[in-house]
């Protein structure tokens, strides 16, 4: 499938952990990077983490680095987002997106405009 599909969201208590999954298509050769964004109600969609397919390089939002980790499985079919020490500020819909080669305007890509293919999102709610 061309469109990314997210899963793994749910309800978690403050201080807990959650791992999100993003299923990617077999057309990875045409994809420059895959990343995670999140959007809380009434807020702008913000960058979380990115993964570059050519060499596995990763990059993160400064405020989240150290708590969140992006990774890929051995088969290169799934991208993960490991989230630790969660708090209420992490409550949002989390989106997985892919950036096509030749369409990236910023290196590394960290803006929604750099990513052309989006999943439908998965809800993460942190309580207490």
Backbone as CSV, one residue per row, in Angstrom:
resi,resn,N_x,N_y,N_z,CA_x,CA_y,CA_z,C_x,C_y,C_z
1,UNK,0.834,-1.185,0.000,0.000,0.000,0.000,0.880,1.250,0.000
2,UNK,0.441,2.270,-0.693,1.206,3.500,-0.817,1.048,4.375,0.419
3,UNK,-0.169,4.506,0.911,-0.445,5.356,2.060,-0.004,4.686,3.358
4,UNK,0.748,5.414,4.214,1.137,4.842,5.505,-0.074,4.567,6.379
5,UNK,0.044,3.550,7.230,-1.029,3.182,8.142,-0.466,3.086,9.547
6,UNK,-0.979,3.937,10.458,-0.504,3.958,11.840,-1.340,3.043,12.717
7,UNK,-0.714,2.555,13.788,-1.406,1.770,14.791,-0.629,1.856,16.100
8,UNK,-1.253,1.415,17.187,-0.589,1.366,18.476,-1.002,2.441,19.453
9,UNK,-1.844,3.369,19.038,-2.305,4.405,19.939,-3.246,3.860,20.988
10,UNK,-3.502,4.666,22.010,-4.390,4.251,23.075,-4.270,5.145,24.280
11,UNK,-4.786,4.662,25.404,-4.781,5.393,26.664,-3.651,4.888,27.544
12,UNK,-2.860,5.819,28.070,-1.741,5.464,28.936,-1.644,6.486,30.065
13,UNK,-1.187,6.052,31.231,-1.045,6.946,32.372,0.247,7.745,32.291
14,UNK,0.266,8.875,32.973,1.457,9.706,33.036,2.661,8.890,33.508
15,UNK,3.770,9.031,32.781,4.978,8.292,33.100,5.105,6.976,32.362
16,UNK,4.055,6.572,31.676,4.058,5.314,30.961,4.704,5.415,29.594
17,UNK,4.699,4.289,28.880,5.315,4.198,27.562,4.345,3.624,26.551
18,UNK,4.601,3.926,25.293,3.777,3.442,24.199,4.642,3.356,22.948
19,UNK,4.376,2.358,22.111,5.084,2.240,20.841,4.101,2.259,19.688
20,UNK,4.266,3.225,18.811,3.436,3.344,17.629,4.106,2.668,16.442
21,UNK,3.299,2.129,15.534,3.803,1.469,14.340,3.264,2.159,13.096
22,UNK,4.089,2.209,12.071,3.703,2.771,10.786,4.042,1.770,9.698
23,UNK,3.026,1.176,9.094,3.223,0.237,7.998,3.444,1.005,6.705
24,UNK,4.563,0.727,6.034,4.905,1.408,4.796,4.795,0.450,3.627
25,UNK,4.665,0.991,2.425,4.513,0.185,1.230,5.849,-0.393,0.789
26,UNK,5.793,-1.268,-0.234,7.002,-1.856,-0.776,7.727,-0.965,-1.759
27,UNK,7.261,0.256,-1.922,7.875,1.212,-2.849,8.781,2.193,-2.120
28,UNK,9.550,1.670,-1.174,10.449,2.478,-0.366,11.547,3.141,-1.196
29,UNK,11.894,2.543,-2.335,12.956,3.085,-3.184,12.671,4.517,-3.622
30,UNK,11.416,4.892,-3.697,11.032,6.230,-4.139,10.804,7.191,-2.975
31,UNK,10.996,6.720,-1.757,10.747,7.515,-0.564,12.059,8.003,0.044
32,UNK,12.152,9.312,0.290,13.351,9.890,0.883,13.362,9.693,2.397
33,UNK,12.227,9.944,3.039,12.161,9.856,4.488,10.747,9.546,4.940
34,UNK,10.647,8.976,6.124,9.372,8.772,6.792,9.459,9.417,8.168
35,UNK,8.415,10.109,8.556,8.450,10.815,9.825,7.148,10.732,10.592
36,UNK,7.227,11.158,11.842,6.067,11.230,12.721,5.757,12.682,13.060
37,UNK,4.489,13.029,13.009,3.982,14.319,13.444,2.873,14.085,14.459
38,UNK,2.520,15.134,15.188,1.390,15.037,16.102,0.619,16.344,16.102
39,UNK,-0.662,16.254,16.425,-1.517,17.423,16.448,-2.523,17.304,17.583
40,UNK,-2.447,18.234,18.521,-3.398,18.316,19.617,-4.554,19.228,19.211
41,UNK,-5.715,19.088,19.847,-6.860,19.942,19.512,-6.526,21.420,19.609
42,UNK,-6.835,22.169,18.553,-6.586,23.595,18.532,-5.142,23.989,18.298
43,UNK,-4.273,23.026,18.043,-2.854,23.300,17.852,-2.424,22.994,16.427
44,UNK,-1.283,23.551,16.038,-0.692,23.253,14.745,-0.071,21.863,14.757
45,UNK,-0.032,21.244,13.596,0.637,19.963,13.478,2.143,20.177,13.635
46,UNK,2.775,19.420,14.530,4.184,19.617,14.821,5.004,18.367,14.546
47,UNK,6.246,18.595,14.164,7.179,17.526,13.869,7.609,16.811,15.136
48,UNK,7.746,15.489,15.052,8.174,14.677,16.183,9.522,14.023,15.915
49,UNK,9.609,13.237,14.846,10.837,12.507,14.537,10.852,12.127,13.068
50,UNK,12.061,11.966,12.509,12.210,11.602,11.112,13.233,10.499,10.917
51,UNK,13.085,9.756,9.829,13.964,8.644,9.478,14.296,8.725,7.994
52,UNK,15.600,8.712,7.648,16.028,8.751,6.258,16.355,7.343,5.774
53,UNK,15.721,6.939,4.677,15.821,5.559,4.218,17.174,5.193,3.632
54,UNK,17.888,6.139,3.062,19.142,5.836,2.393,20.228,5.346,3.345
55,UNK,20.259,5.889,4.556,21.319,5.539,5.492,20.843,5.296,6.915
56,UNK,19.554,5.418,7.160,19.015,5.186,8.487,19.201,6.336,9.455
57,UNK,19.633,7.491,8.978,19.815,8.649,9.842,18.484,9.106,10.427
58,UNK,18.523,9.569,11.674,17.316,10.023,12.354,17.499,11.429,12.899
59,UNK,16.386,12.143,13.103,16.410,13.466,13.680,15.102,13.692,14.447
60,UNK,15.161,14.588,15.454,14.054,14.749,16.371,13.765,16.208,16.666
61,UNK,12.542,16.468,17.102,12.238,17.762,17.679,13.060,17.923,18.953
62,UNK,13.654,19.109,19.140,14.541,19.327,20.277,13.876,19.016,21.612
63,UNK,12.613,19.368,21.741,11.912,19.188,23.003,11.589,17.735,23.313
64,UNK,11.672,16.871,22.316,11.312,15.471,22.495,12.505,14.519,22.479
65,UNK,13.637,14.999,22.035,14.822,14.159,21.954,15.189,13.631,23.335
66,UNK,15.391,12.322,23.417,15.705,11.677,24.677,14.551,10.870,25.219
67,UNK,13.324,11.286,24.922,12.129,10.554,25.340,11.541,9.719,24.217
68,UNK,11.649,10.209,22.988,11.077,9.525,21.830,12.187,8.967,20.952
69,UNK,11.955,7.788,20.373,12.926,7.155,19.495,12.236,6.596,18.265
70,UNK,12.733,6.954,17.085,12.207,6.416,15.837,13.140,5.312,15.354
71,UNK,12.575,4.229,14.825,13.372,3.100,14.365,12.646,2.354,13.258
72,UNK,13.335,1.373,12.670,12.801,0.589,11.569,13.078,-0.888,11.822
73,UNK,12.181,-1.766,11.399,12.401,-3.187,11.593,13.356,-3.724,10.529
74,UNK,13.793,-4.973,10.710,14.790,-5.570,9.824,14.283,-5.729,8.397
75,UNK,13.004,-5.990,8.245,12.414,-6.180,6.922,12.153,-4.862,6.201
76,UNK,12.343,-3.749,6.900,12.154,-2.406,6.339,10.735,-2.160,5.870
77,UNK,9.792,-2.770,6.567,8.395,-2.607,6.212,7.607,-1.819,7.254
78,UNK,8.224,-1.563,8.403,7.545,-0.879,9.490,8.476,0.121,10.164
79,UNK,7.971,1.311,10.414,8.687,2.334,11.169,7.989,2.509,12.507
80,UNK,8.766,2.565,13.581,8.221,2.650,14.925,8.521,3.997,15.565
81,UNK,7.691,4.352,16.528,7.952,5.494,17.391,7.783,5.034,18.828
82,UNK,8.898,4.886,19.540,8.875,4.516,20.942,8.766,5.780,21.779
83,UNK,7.744,5.858,22.621,7.496,7.030,23.436,7.574,6.646,24.909
84,UNK,8.464,7.307,25.644,8.664,7.029,27.058,8.387,8.268,27.900
85,UNK,8.182,8.050,29.196,7.936,9.132,30.152,6.857,10.079,29.660
86,UNK,5.751,9.526,29.255,4.674,10.317,28.671,3.991,11.203,29.709
87,UNK,3.554,12.368,29.264,2.805,13.291,30.104,1.625,13.839,29.319
88,UNK,0.802,14.643,29.976,-0.423,15.145,29.374,-0.162,15.960,28.112
89,UNK,0.994,16.610,28.036,1.332,17.420,26.869,1.554,16.573,25.618
90,UNK,1.704,15.270,25.793,1.905,14.368,24.662,0.589,13.886,24.064
91,UNK,-0.523,14.223,24.684,-1.829,13.828,24.166,-2.083,14.503,22.822
92,UNK,-2.314,13.690,21.790,-2.503,14.214,20.445,-2.831,13.072,19.499
93,UNK,-3.221,13.430,18.288,-3.299,12.461,17.208,-1.928,12.400,16.553
94,UNK,-1.380,11.210,16.445,-0.060,11.023,15.875,-0.181,10.509,14.450
95,UNK,0.534,11.167,13.527,0.484,10.843,12.114,1.834,10.358,11.612
96,UNK,1.806,9.373,10.746,2.982,8.933,10.019,2.895,9.460,8.596
97,UNK,4.015,9.936,8.057,4.021,10.510,6.724,5.320,10.192,6.002
98,UNK,5.263,10.155,4.678,6.437,9.881,3.857,6.715,11.033,2.914
99,UNK,7.998,11.314,2.718,8.451,12.359,1.809,9.079,11.723,0.586
100,UNK,8.615,12.115,-0.574,9.089,11.554,-1.828,10.400,12.208,-2.249
101,UNK,11.282,11.409,-2.862,12.515,11.960,-3.392,12.230,13.050,-4.410
102,UNK,12.953,14.135,-4.323,12.796,15.245,-5.245,11.801,16.293,-4.806
103,UNK,11.022,16.012,-3.778,10.013,16.951,-3.309,10.358,17.571,-1.966
104,UNK,11.462,17.141,-1.371,11.865,17.663,-0.075,12.517,19.028,-0.252
105,UNK,12.043,20.024,0.485,12.550,21.391,0.377,13.479,21.783,1.515
106,UNK,13.477,21.008,2.592,14.344,21.267,3.726,15.091,19.994,4.103
107,UNK,16.372,20.154,4.441,17.203,19.035,4.849,17.704,19.270,6.275
108,UNK,17.348,18.413,7.219,16.376,17.327,7.087,14.943,17.864,7.045
109,UNK,14.019,17.128,6.460,12.636,17.603,6.394,11.966,17.543,7.764
110,UNK,11.403,18.680,8.184,10.743,18.766,9.484,9.416,19.509,9.418
111,UNK,8.958,19.869,8.226,7.700,20.582,8.079,6.689,19.712,7.354
112,UNK,5.397,19.870,7.659,4.375,19.067,6.984,4.410,19.190,5.465
113,UNK,4.812,20.357,4.943,4.835,20.568,3.501,5.845,19.682,2.791
114,UNK,6.847,19.183,3.508,7.848,18.307,2.914,7.339,16.889,2.711
115,UNK,6.245,16.553,3.362,5.722,15.195,3.340,4.417,15.144,2.557
116,UNK,4.379,14.299,1.528,3.241,14.279,0.628,2.238,13.174,0.846
117,UNK,2.612,12.135,1.560,1.728,10.994,1.779,1.518,10.790,3.271
118,UNK,0.270,10.883,3.711,-0.058,10.856,5.138,-0.995,9.720,5.507
119,UNK,-0.771,9.164,6.696,-1.714,8.228,7.258,-2.880,8.970,7.881
120,UNK,-3.852,8.225,8.387,-5.047,8.827,8.960,-4.909,9.164,10.438
121,UNK,-3.829,8.734,11.063,-3.549,9.095,12.437,-4.018,8.067,13.445
122,UNK,-3.387,8.087,14.609,-3.780,7.241,15.723,-3.763,8.074,17.000
123,UNK,-4.814,7.961,17.799,-4.980,8.789,18.986,-4.143,8.269,20.143
124,UNK,-3.397,9.177,20.772,-2.656,8.883,21.993,-3.184,9.801,23.085
125,UNK,-3.665,9.215,24.177,-4.200,9.976,25.293,-3.444,9.605,26.562
126,UNK,-2.879,10.617,27.222,-2.142,10.417,28.463,-2.965,11.004,29.598
127,UNK,-3.319,10.184,30.571,-4.170,10.594,31.686,-3.378,10.720,32.972
128,UNK,-3.976,11.472,33.923,-3.392,11.721,35.244,-2.034,12.400,35.125
